[in-house]
Amino acid sequence: MPNLENKKVIAGLIVNEGKILIAQRAKKDALYGKWEFPGGKVEIGETDHECLIRELNEELGIDATVGTYFMSSFFEHKGSPYEMRTYYVTSFGGTILLLDHLAVKWVEPAELINFDMPDPDIPIVNALLNNI
């Protein structure tokens, strides 16, 4: 029997002095070059917070402190349903490195609409714009 539960992706809203960090995808896939909120897929037995801490360390080389849940967006990828859950990252240690991305930028929330972002990120952007 197929698993009807949504697969989960966790993304971080890393905020510093009113700006949000976005990262440009380097993986050679359909989303190559798009800007995203960094994060990744939840592994078996992993909590949302554990996933985001691991992913931000693997992708950006930082040690993140994950804060409160912001919201989810729902999408389908290769025929499977996904939920992208976003959490605020309240602080981090270390220097941001480009381990898995082409570039990173700190942007004002209002500037997010100027970046080519994947469809699952768009509801997050819209919610952020409604909160400024």
C-alpha positions, 0 to 999 in steps of 0.5 A, spaced: 500 500 500 502 506 498 504 511 503 499 517 502 503 521 507 506 528 505 514 527 504 517 533 508 522 538 506 524 543 511 526 550 510 529 556 514 528 563 514 534 566 516 533 573 519 538 578 520 537 585 521 530 585 518 533 581 512 532 574 510 538 569 507 536 566 500 541 561 496 541 560 489 541 553 487 547 549 484 544 542 483 544 541 476 536 540 476 530 543 473 531 548 479 538 550 477 539 557 478 533 559 482 533 562 489 530 559 495 530 558 502 535 553 504 533 547 507 532 540 505 528 533 506 527 530 512 530 523 513 527 517 517 527 518 524 529 526 524 525 531 527 524 538 523 529 542 527 534 536 527 533 536 519 534 544 518 540 544 523 543 538 519 541 541 512 544 548 514 550 545 516 551 541 510 549 546 505 552 553 508 557 550 514 553 554 519 550 551 526 543 554 526 539 555 532 532 553 530 526 557 532 518 557 531 514 554 525 512 560 520 508 556 515 507 550 510 506 550 503 504 544 499 506 541 492 507 535 488 514 533 485 515 527 481 508 524 482 509 525 490 506 530 495 510 534 499 509 539 505 515 544 505 515 547 513 518 553 514 521 555 521 525 561 523 532 561 524 534 565 530 541 565 530 547 561 527 554 560 529 560 560 523 561 563 517 556 562 511 560 557 506 557 556 499 558 548 500 551 547 496 549 553 492 552 558 487 551 564 491 547 567 497 544 574 498 541 578 504 535 581 502 529 585 505 522 581 505 519 586 499 525 584 495 524 577 495 519 578 489 525 580 484 528 573 485 526 567 481 524 562 486 521 555 486 513 554 486 513 551 493 517 558 496 512 563 493 506 562 498 512 563 503 514 569 500 507 572 499 506 570 507 512 574 508 510 580 504 503 580 508 507 581 515 511 587 513 
